Amino acid sequence: MKKAILFTILFFIACAVIYNLYPEKKLPLNTEIDYIIVKK
């Protein structure tokens, strides 16, 4: 269970890094994550 939580956190960090490095290449996945974060 803890591994799944850790993986999720790392996944979000990786997406944030990719989003910051390539803002002009905004992927649908990043838009979805932004939507989830805003919704929470």
C-alpha positions as CSV (number, residue, x, y, z in Angstrom):
1,M,0.0,0.0,0.0
2,K,2.8,2.4,0.9
3,K,4.6,1.6,-2.4
4,A,1.5,2.6,-4.3
5,I,1.3,6.0,-2.5
6,L,5.0,6.6,-3.1
7,F,4.7,5.7,-6.8
8,T,1.7,8.2,-7.1
9,I,3.7,11.0,-5.5
10,L,6.7,10.3,-7.7
11,F,4.4,10.2,-10.7
12,F,3.0,13.6,-9.9
13,I,6.5,15.1,-9.3
14,A,7.6,13.7,-12.7
15,C,4.6,15.2,-14.4
16,A,5.2,18.5,-12.8
17,V,8.9,18.5,-13.9
18,I,8.0,17.5,-17.4
19,Y,5.3,20.2,-17.5
20,N,7.8,22.8,-16.3
21,L,10.5,21.7,-18.8
22,Y,8.1,21.6,-21.8
23,P,5.2,24.0,-21.2
24,E,4.7,24.4,-25.0
25,K,4.2,20.7,-25.3
26,K,1.3,20.5,-22.9
27,L,0.0,16.9,-23.0
28,P,-3.7,15.9,-22.4
29,L,-2.4,14.0,-19.4
30,N,-1.0,17.2,-17.8
31,T,-4.3,19.0,-18.5
32,E,-6.1,16.1,-16.7
33,I,-3.7,16.3,-13.7
34,D,-4.2,20.1,-13.5
35,Y,-7.9,19.5,-13.6
36,I,-7.7,16.9,-10.8
37,I,-5.5,19.2,-8.6
38,V,-7.8,22.2,-9.1
39,K,-10.9,20.0,-8.4
40,K,-9.5,18.8,-5.0
